[in-house]
């Protein structure tokens, strides 16, 4: 309870600092830059509280807590009060709720720190907190901000030019949320089953080795497709979804695969049977006798 109170106080202070920073930055910069700078201020405040408690997992809820607040901020500042904008806000709130609830259910307090952060500690030693600031705190903040750029420019345009594309983006984003929820549900169910020492192979995990990442990427892809309905999608706004795809495929998935290979004896069999991310194999390789 004390740990969650610490998290609550941390984020209340961070949000307060971010809000006052935004009011100052907005006097000197446009809305997008002012939001980015305030987002960075929030992140640095959370980082300070991570250092105080000596646990970088203080940052973990940030990924889901901040984006819907930024969407609402943009709506209010641009005066984008219309049905499409409310739908976008609703989708972001649904995504944030699922992710935050999952964090609350699985978080073990400050006795636990994400295994990836612990590896950073071991590798970087006395430079750990510099690495934590850049790689664990600021990098995800900037990645998520880039992922939200399509929504900012959509609000700026304000007019949906294609209802079909808009609805398609919303459906893909919601499907991503559902996939992530199912992945969380089946993973928790597996952890309390008699087969918990084996690799998970139930529910959506039968079709993808990383359905949680698939759901997250689907959400951000849906967010980008929504912007295409406004004709606001371009090379610049696509940087976010590209960054997400690279992050999950070049770091998150390989790191998790390596961990599972070391901790689960049967994971090599899972790799042979279950597709890596998408629920089908793009290239089928058959072994010759």
C-alpha angles and dihedrals in degrees: 000000000000090000093054090046088054090052091048093051090046093055095042089054092043093050091046091050091046093050095051090044089053092053089054097042093046089064091061106027139040120266096266096051093041090053092048093050092047089049089054091049089052090050093050091051090052088047091055090053089048089056093046093055092033094233125110091198086084083085096056098093091050093082091064104026101057106045098067089047090053090048090053091046091053091046092054096042095047092038089233095162104153138115094266092052092049090051090052091049090048092052091050091048091050091049092047093048093053093047096044094047089050089052091050092049096048102034112110099192127249093318084077130061125180110272090233090057091049089054090053088052092053094047101041103036112179091009092059098108092052088053090045092053094049105032105026101034114020100032096057090043091055092043092054091045090054089049089056096051093094090059092051093054091043090057089048091056092041099188124096108221096184122034090186093058091043093053091044091054092048091049093049091049092049091046087054090053091049093049090050091048092050091047090052093046095049092044092054090046090052093049090060096042129096088252095058091117090061129070114277114257105161135104115350089353088075090069103037132026089216109029091153090062091042090055093048093049090047090055093053091043089052090050090054093047089052088061090054087065087064092046085241096118112107141141091285097051091045090066090086099056090042090053090049092051092048093046094053097039100041100037119005099048097040091048092049092045091053091049093049093047089055096044105034118057093200097047093099087062090050089053090054094049107032125059116246101240115333115061090249137045116254091201121030114206117192120199117231121224 
